[in-house]
């Protein structure tokens, strides 16, 4: 026997309505139970056991509402309630999700007081603000639900929409996407996009800007292949790591511990340092003639290490640059380069250079990397060694011995030799450090690699009897520069350019790669162009020329003079900005464009009108132009190009290129 109770339950009943429904159901159940059990005692029939739930049926709401709503109105009511449910439960879900993610981030950033306040603080404030908005959305949904059916169906009743600021939610949940170009703390990254946590800009600077900025943890990826350039847990670290990764393509290429490198003989083409697998001696041979043979090719590749140990064990300094003055060990697939116990072949009077396995006396495996053979202390000591630099390998056990290559018949012998006298031809002691073997030509190697650069404005002096400044553009050659070993090769010019484009100092500010890379073309032009030209320039004030002080492995400092120049009213008003970054080109001694370096006093770099001082505005204002002549004052120098603007005045003699005196 099957039986049931025909009992309707409306959608979303109120608390009081639910209590009444329970009472109505119990009454209906009691009546059904009485009807089934008539004439039988409880002991005889156990009628309660005849009832069991079999199904719940859902029917259209209009069947319950009956004559209250017609079919169309019922459908409209049902549609609105579904939309309301979506908005309501979405707000509940994302609020709960935000709470969980915020707790996780608090655990990550809350341990360090600085990151807790500076990094997690703005994020937490934004989470609280969004959760308050979500609470309002939840309340709005509940208020709508309290309306009568007629009000809900009515056209004037608008269903609360879903929380709309999906971009902000994505940023707070760590799923933001910011397309290229991405700006992070003033650094602009082109052809990269950002994924990770983000907050609106107004959350950190009280502005009205609502666009998202990277915040807390995230990644920068390349547009073309989506590869990760940098990943970090703070915006500052992300900028530094990204700059380091990107600038490695524009700055210097350094020799690092753990690298596999080639050592090319500097005095001969087609000769590289090789381990002879049959004798375990070293030799200088032609890599290109054996490169097709994989096993033979490996005999030319040397692993640079800071300690002796198993070659498969990572070096403790892996990834750090090798510096002039460092003592290194050279390993070729398990064999260590070693000061030999015998003499060179053919009766050569000095020890040979062989290779041995682990266990030999460590001092015989040590080689000091030098930039010169002069003195005990290397003048470039502490500078990182650049790829393609010419170096010397000094025997650390017997310091008067140096590794030489291309010796004896066939130019294949490698032995230790002495420096006998000053002025001796030492080219057979020179080795070119290469990451790739190259084409066999040795002209790529260079001495005096540039290490760092500082930019400054140089005041120009009047030159009697001309009565005007004499300007030289290019390499300022002096008594001690260039040194005897210096040759101006293309790779040397690359090194000088990289010392600037990889980042340089200006005043007390470091200009990173992103701000320095746009100066590459102007630097390369003045490195090797030689031209003479006359230019007109106003000299009633003080003329200035922008120069770089270059430090390299041979000279503590030498001067590279650029084409960039400006004129100020007097010598006390030095230019404040990098060339071309003046907020007003007619005011070199004035504020710079937004976020660029300024080396003058704060009152000059960031002038403020009286009303702005009261409002503490941080936006620099341009000093008013001199209107007494009816037109703004013109800057007579071209700031970015290769010429100076012409202004009717006395003449300036400009020599463009390399100043050849003093050689």
Secondary structure, DSSP 4 states (H G I P E B T S, - for coil): ----------TT--HHHHHHHHHHHHHHHHHHHHHHTTT--HHHH-GGGG----------HHHHHGGGS-HHHHHHHHHHHHHHHHHHHHHHHHHHHHHHHHHHHHHHHSSSHHHIIIIIHHHHHHHHHHHHHHHHHHHHHHHHHTS-HHHHHSTT-PPPPPP--HHHHHHHTT-EEEPSSEEETTEEETTEEEEEEEEETHHHH--S--SEEEEEEEEEEETTT--EEEEESSHHHHHHHHHHHHHTTTS--B-BTT-EEEEEESSSTT-EEEE-TTT-BEEEE-STTTTTSHHHHHTT-EEEESS-S-TTSPPTTTTSBPBTT-EEEEEETTEEEEEEEEEEGGGEEEEEEEEE-TTS-GGGG-EEEES-SSSSS-TTTTPBPBTTBEEEEEESSSTTEEEEEEETGGG-EEEEEE--STT---GGG-EEEESS--SS-GGG-BSS-EEEEEEEEEEPPEETTTTEEEEEEEEE-BTTBS-TT----HHHHHHHHHHHHT-EEETTEEE-HHHHGGGHHHHHHHHH--EEEEEE---SSEEEEEEEEEEESS-S-EEEEEEEEEEESSTTS---BSTT-BSSTT-SSS-BSTT--B-S-HHHHT---HHHHHHT--S--PPPP--TTSSPPPP-S-SSSSSPPP-SSSEEEEEES-B-TT-
